[in-house]
Amino acid sequence: MNLRQLADSLGLSMTTVSRALNGYPEVREETRARVLAAAKAANYTPNARARRLATGRAMTIGHVVPLTGREETVNPIFADFLAGAGEIYAREGYDLLLSMVGAEETATTYRNLAATGSVDGVMVQSPRIVDDRIPLLQELKIPFLVHGRTGEYTTYSWFDVANIRAFRRATDFLLDLGHRRIALINGQETLDFAARRRKGVEDALQDRGLSPRHEWMHQGVMTEQYGYTTTHAMLAMDPAPTAILCSSIIPAMGARRAIAEAGLTLGRDVSVICHDDALSYLGNDALTSPQGPPFTATRSPIRAAGRRCAEMLIALIREPDQPPLQELWETELTVGRSTGPAPAT
């Protein structure tokens, strides 16, 4: 069945049916529901070329990834986010254009996308504390959504996790267990999310009259090896930390390896709390026992975040003149086997 046949069977114009299928807001909800039900019953799939002609859109969403040699985005977290976003893009009939470019080519890439009309919108990820991409995209008038946010600009659409509160709560949890020697294995602190997470840790410590120790506060690309080498070095210090906060489950796995190699017991001798534990391929629940999951974690499902970001961006594409969309998700602290009372000194 083609679009004309579907429209004739409903007694509607091809334009109305096309607009209903593509989510135009001016179509009445009862009409949209009727069209979608009929399309589903007939196994109707819009022809991509016809859809582009009917909507005047590229039906493509761009992800431009600047490659600096120290990538936070090219990892399982980014892959999970992309998988979640891709589910929504496919459902709504959009293609994904992924451009991996040198950091110095980012602005040129965005300008080319705008000039050629290759994409209808852009997803921005891993925003820096000061991020030139945001004013550039505003200048180019391309609908965009930032996964994260930056304090430098406020008049744009973003989706973020409450990073400060998440890491403040995690630090408070460790302090309540009696820990006073608390370390942080963080992401790159030129990135906004990592700066917020460090602030959460520092605020919690300072509220208890404690000062963060420079030698226990680390930043870097969140790999398993980074977690391992950093933890290995800290455990050799005198004194050594009794608790470690990790910005992802990936370096937390490295920290667990270093703790075991040192002959220590995770959750008894050294406590670890991680973030981003709800990953499809590195899930914290995979080895859950009656005592709980392996890691205590500030849970933030990245795949669900990808889906929500895609929904918000498509809403901006369909109604580009609406006010900025801004959404903040809280995290859930789940207690696992990696934390326990501070060991006696």
C-alpha positions in Angstrom: 0.0 0.0 0.0 1.3 3.5 -0.9 0.4 6.9 0.6 -2.3 7.6 -1.9 -4.0 4.3 -1.3 -3.8 4.8 2.5 -5.3 8.3 2.1 -8.1 7.0 -0.1 -9.0 4.2 2.3 -9.4 6.8 5.1 -11.2 9.4 3.0 -8.5 12.0 3.7 -6.0 14.0 1.6 -2.5 12.7 1.1 -1.2 15.9 2.8 -3.3 15.3 6.0 -2.2 11.6 6.2 1.5 12.6 5.6 1.3 15.2 8.3 -0.4 12.8 10.7 2.3 10.2 10.1 5.1 12.8 10.6 3.8 14.2 13.9 2.8 17.7 12.7 1.1 19.5 15.6 -1.8 21.0 13.5 -3.3 17.6 12.9 -6.1 16.8 15.4 -5.3 14.0 17.8 -8.3 11.8 16.8 -7.3 12.1 13.1 -3.6 11.2 14.0 -4.7 8.2 16.0 -7.0 7.0 13.2 -4.2 7.4 10.6 -1.6 5.6 12.7 -4.0 2.8 13.5 -4.8 2.3 9.8 -1.1 2.4 8.8 -0.3 -0.2 11.4 -3.1 -2.5 10.3 -2.0 -2.2 6.7 1.7 -2.6 7.6 2.3 0.7 5.8 5.9 2.0 5.9 6.5 5.5 4.4 8.9 5.6 1.5 11.9 7.5 2.7 12.3 9.6 -0.4 8.6 10.4 -0.6 8.6 11.3 3.1 11.4 13.8 2.5 9.6 15.3 -0.4 6.3 15.5 1.6 7.8 17.1 4.7 10.5 19.2 3.1 12.9 17.8 5.6 16.1 15.7 5.4 14.6 13.2 7.9 18.2 12.9 9.4 19.6 13.9 12.7 23.3 14.6 13.1 25.8 13.6 15.8 29.2 15.3 15.3 31.9 13.8 17.5 35.1 15.9 17.8 38.1 13.6 18.1 40.8 15.1 20.4 42.7 11.9 21.2 41.2 11.9 24.7 37.6 10.7 23.9 34.9 10.5 26.6 32.3 9.7 23.9 33.8 6.8 22.1 33.1 4.2 24.8 30.2 1.9 25.9 28.4 4.8 27.5 28.2 6.6 24.2 27.2 3.4 22.4 24.3 2.9 24.9 23.1 6.5 24.5 23.3 6.1 20.7 21.3 2.9 20.8 18.6 4.5 22.9 18.4 7.6 20.6 18.4 5.3 17.6 15.3 3.5 18.8 13.4 6.8 18.7 14.9 7.9 15.4 13.9 4.7 13.7 10.4 4.8 15.2 9.9 8.3 13.9 11.4 7.7 10.5 14.7 9.6 11.0 18.1 8.5 9.9 21.3 9.1 12.0 24.3 10.8 10.5 27.4 10.2 12.7 30.4 12.4 11.8 33.7 11.7 13.5 35.9 14.8 12.9 39.0 16.4 14.2 38.4 18.9 16.9 39.5 21.8 14.7 37.0 20.7 12.0 33.9 20.8 14.3 32.7 24.3 13.4 33.3 23.7 9.7 31.3 20.5 9.9 28.3 22.2 11.5 28.4 25.0 9.0 28.4 22.5 6.1 25.5 20.6 7.6 23.5 23.8 7.9 24.4 25.0 4.3 23.5 21.7 2.6 20.4 21.0 4.7 21.8 17.5 5.4 20.2 17.3 8.8 17.1 18.6 10.5 18.6 18.8 14.0 21.8 18.1 15.9 22.5 16.2 19.2 25.4 17.8 21.2 27.2 15.5 23.7 29.9 15.9 26.3 29.6 19.7 26.6 32.6 21.5 28.0 32.4 24.1 30.8 32.8 26.7 28.0 31.5 25.3 24.8 31.6 27.2 21.5 29.3 24.7 19.8 26.2 26.2 21.5 26.5 29.8 20.3 27.5 28.5 16.8 24.4 26.3 16.5 22.2 29.2 17.7 23.8 31.4 15.0 23.2 28.7 12.3 19.6 28.3 13.5 19.7 24.5 13.5 17.5 22.8 16.1 19.7 21.2 18.7 19.6 19.5 22.1 22.5 19.3 24.5 23.0 16.0 26.4 24.3 17.7 29.5 24.6 21.5 30.0 27.1 24.2 30.6 26.9 27.2 32.9 28.1 29.5 30.1 24.8 29.6 28.2 21.2 29.2 29.4 18.9 30.0 26.5 19.1 26.6 24.8 17.5 23.1 25.1 19.2 20.5 27.3 18.7 17.2 29.1 20.9 16.4 32.1 21.3 14.4 35.2 21.6 16.1 38.6 25.3 15.4 38.9 26.1 17.6 41.8 23.3 16.1 43.9 24.2 12.6 42.8 27.8 12.8 44.0 26.9 14.8 47.1 24.5 12.1 48.1 27.0 9.4 47.4 29.7 11.2 49.5 27.2 11.7 52.3 26.5 8.0 52.2 30.2 7.2 52.7 30.5 9.8 55.4 27.6 8.3 57.3 29.4 4.9 57.1 32.3 6.6 59.0 34.6 7.1 56.0 36.8 10.3 56.1 39.5 9.3 53.6 37.4 9.6 50.4 38.9 9.7 46.9 37.4 10.6 43.5 38.2 9.0 40.1 36.5 11.4 37.8 36.1 12.1 34.1 37.9 15.0 32.4 37.1 18.1 34.4 37.1 20.3 31.3 33.7 18.6 30.7 30.8 20.1 32.5 29.4 16.8 34.0 32.8 16.0 35.6 33.2 19.5 37.1 29.7 19.2 38.6 30.5 15.7 40.1 33.7 17.0 41.7 31.7 19.9 43.2 29.2 17.5 44.7 32.0 15.6 46.5 33.7 18.8 47.7 30.5 20.3 49.0 29.6 17.2 51.0 33.1 17.0 52.5 33.2 20.7 53.4 29.8 20.5 55.1 31.4 17.9 57.5 34.4 20.1 58.1 36.7 18.1 55.8 38.9 19.3 53.0 39.4 17.3 49.7 42.9 15.9 49.5 44.6 16.9 46.2 46.4 13.5 45.9 43.0 11.7 46.0 41.2 13.8 43.5 41.8 12.5 39.9 40.5 13.2 36.5 41.0 11.4 33.1 39.4 9.4 30.4 37.1 6.9 32.0 38.7 3.6 31.1 39.1 0.4 33.1 42.9 0.9 33.0 42.6 4.4 34.3 40.6 3.1 37.3 43.1 0.4 37.9 46.3 2.5 37.8 44.9 5.3 39.8 43.6 3.0 42.5 46.8 1.1 42.6 48.8 4.3 43.2 46.5 5.6 45.9 46.5 2.3 47.8 50.3 2.6 48.0 50.0 5.9 49.8 50.2 6.4 53.6 47.5 7.0 54.5 45.5 5.5 51.7 41.8 6.3 51.0 39.2 3.9 52.5 36.5 4.9 50.0 36.5 5.8 46.3 33.9 7.5 44.1 34.1 6.6 40.4 32.4 8.6 37.7 31.5 5.4 35.8 31.2 1.7 36.3 34.1 1.3 33.8 36.9 2.8 36.0 35.2 1.2 39.0 35.9 -2.2 37.5 39.6 -1.2 37.3 39.5 0.0 40.9 38.0 -3.4 42.0 40.9 -5.2 40.2 43.5 -3.0 42.0 41.9 -3.6 45.4 41.9 -7.4 44.8 45.5 -7.4 43.7 46.4 -5.5 46.9 45.0 -8.3 48.9 42.1 -6.2 50.2 38.4 -6.9 50.2 36.0 -4.7 48.4 33.3 -3.3 50.7 35.3 -4.2 53.8 38.8 -2.7 53.5 37.9 -0.3 50.7 34.5 0.9 49.6 33.6 2.0 46.1 30.6 3.8 44.6 30.2 4.2 40.9 27.9 6.1 38.5 26.4 5.0 35.2 26.0 1.4 36.2 22.9 0.6 34.1 24.7 -0.2 30.8 23.5 -2.8 28.4 26.8 -4.7 28.1 28.3 -3.8 31.5 25.3 -3.9 33.7 25.7 -3.9 37.5 22.7 -6.2 37.9 24.1 -9.1 35.9 25.8 -10.7 38.9 23.2 -9.6 41.5 23.1 -11.9 44.5 20.7 -11.9 47.6 23.2 -9.5 49.1 22.6 -7.0 46.3 24.4 -5.9 43.1 28.3 -5.9 43.0 28.5 -2.1 43.2 26.8 0.6 45.2 25.8 3.1 42.5 24.2 6.4 41.6 22.0 4.8 38.9 21.4 6.7 35.7 20.1 4.6 32.8 22.0 6.0 29.8 20.0 4.2 27.2 16.8 5.7 28.6 18.5 9.1 28.5 19.2 8.5 24.8 15.6 7.8 24.1 14.4 10.9 26.0 17.0 13.2 24.3 15.8 11.9 20.9 12.2 12.6 21.7 13.0 16.1 22.9 15.1 16.9 19.8 12.4 15.6 17.4 9.9 17.8 19.3 12.2 20.8 18.7 12.5 19.9 15.0 8.7 19.8 14.6 8.1 23.0 16.5 11.3 25.1 16.2 9.8 28.3 17.6 8.8 26.9 21.0 10.7 27.9 24.1 13.8 25.9 25.0 13.1 22.4 26.4 15.1 21.7 29.6 14.8 18.5 31.7 16.8 17.3 34.7 16.7 13.7 35.9 17.6 12.7 39.5 19.7 9.6 40.1 18.8 6.6 42.3 21.3 5.5 45.0 21.3 1.7 44.9 23.2 -0.1 47.7 25.4 -3.0 46.7 28.2 -5.1 48.0 31.0 -2.6 47.3 30.4 -0.4 50.4 30.6 -1.0 54.1 31.6 0.8 57.3 35.0 2.5 57.4 37.6 0.0 58.6 39.2 0.6 62.0 42.4 2.5 61.7 
